[in-house]
Amino acid sequence: MSRRLLIVEDDPGLQSQMRWCFSEDLEVTVASDRDSALAALRRVEPEVVTLDLGLPPDPGGASEGFSLLEEILRLAPMTKVIVVTGREDKENAVKAIGMGASDFYQKPLDADILTFVVNRAFRLAELEKENQALCRQDNGTNIRGIVAASPQMLTICRTLEKVAPTDATTLITGETGTGKELLARALHELSHRADSPFAAINCAAIPENLLESELFGFEKGSFTGATQSKKGKIENANGGTLFLDEIGDMPMALQAKLLRFLQERVVDRVGSVKPIPVDVRVVCATHRDVRKLIDSGDFREDLYYRISEITLDIPAVREREGDALVIAQSLLKTLGKQMDRPNLAFSEDAINAITSYAWPGNVREMINKIKRATIMAEGKRVTSEDLELSCPEQSPSALINLRQVREQAEKKAILQALQTSGFNMAQASRLLGVTRPTLYNLTDKYKIDTSAATSEV
């Protein structure tokens, strides 16, 4: 399918010039006023719109252009709008970006620069569509709440689907914030125990002297304050699943009692001499390296083999190829709906920042940053500044100036073309798709040393 561009310009001469700028693989539609532009928007559904702010009945101002910009973003929020302004009209350009325009272009017309800006907008639109498709797709799993596109996580999900129908004791390892409890609940929901209780306990959050009674329960009078008998988490999970989170922090004395339960499947309440049989599936999780705990004498090796009949090692977000952006897009969509801001999307600098950031806090950190950005975003675009992330190789202040971003990209492309062609100006101009005079002008503009260049055909 060809890419679709809508040019909104009331000057017939500029309309013709702008049409001439673009290759035949681009489907170009032209509109000269607000009504015809909205009609074309509905009929053609362009991915990119170039919008001249000075439209009739206010050709000398920008009120009509701003009104049209608002309507375009309301009717088609994913459309990339490039606002065309006069050379001295920076305030309107900044205002348009704040309203949700993706970029701006200043007259007079330069075919090469305009083509560059429009092609970049098309690329951004394509990336957002790909990310939305990844967020919507099933990813080949039946796991509720899991958003994954990387081979590493898809392998984990498929293993989980195979393990879930069994009663195998499962150990889930991974850094804090990677979603260990989410996978534990998925094991439960995809098993034949789904209609029975799911009981979770954090072994690191409960004091050692209380953890035993929380897990195994106690009889009336077994200790001071035990005025009545109470079932523990294990009994409460009877018929269902017991999730022991942070099992690596379980005290050694309690590890022995847990090992006996896993072997015999009976519970001894504190203060009782009568074992109680329990049918329960056990899932454990820890962010710690259990092998190192065994070597240091802090974890029983025989217990480790009991709880790790199946081991699922969840990779950190930074180790999942492409997952950071997919998860971020899904979170933005969910949180945007919750906060009544459903049309938010990431800007190009935000996408670069998300994909380059290491995410030491994994998904938990991502939730916090995107929730803040959803609240703080000024227009329709969430920026790297809203996320409190720095775009790679650029300071946050540099990102505000879109002209600088554009010029840096152009200079980088010219240098790459010159190096690829061995500084042959004719070959470099063909690689870049510009004329040799244009390339000479650009190398002068960016002060690129061409002393080694040749101009052979």
Secondary structure, 3 states (H helix, E strand, C coil): CCEEEEEECCCHHHHHHHHHHCCCCEEEEEECCHHHHHHHHHHHCCCEEEEECCCCCCCCCCHHHHHHHHHHHHHCCCCEEEEEECCCCHHHHHHHHHHCCCEEEECCCCHHHHHHHHHHHHHHHHHHHHHHHHHHCCCCCCCCCCCCCCHHHHHHHHHHHHHCCCCCCEEEECCCCCCHHHHHHHHHHCCCCCCCCEEEEECCCCCHHHHHHHHHCECCCCCCCCCCCECCHHHHCCCCEEEEECHHHCCHHHHHHHHHHHHHCEECCECCCCCEECCCEEEEEECCCHHHHHHCCCCCHHHHHHHCCEEEECCCHHHCCCHHHHHHHHHHHHHHHHCCCCCCEECHHHHHHHHHCCCCCHHHHHHHHHHHHHHHCCCCEECHHHHCCCCCCCCHHHHHCHHHHHHHHHHHHHHHHHHHCCCEHHHHHHHHCCCHHHHHHHHHHCCCCCCCCECCC
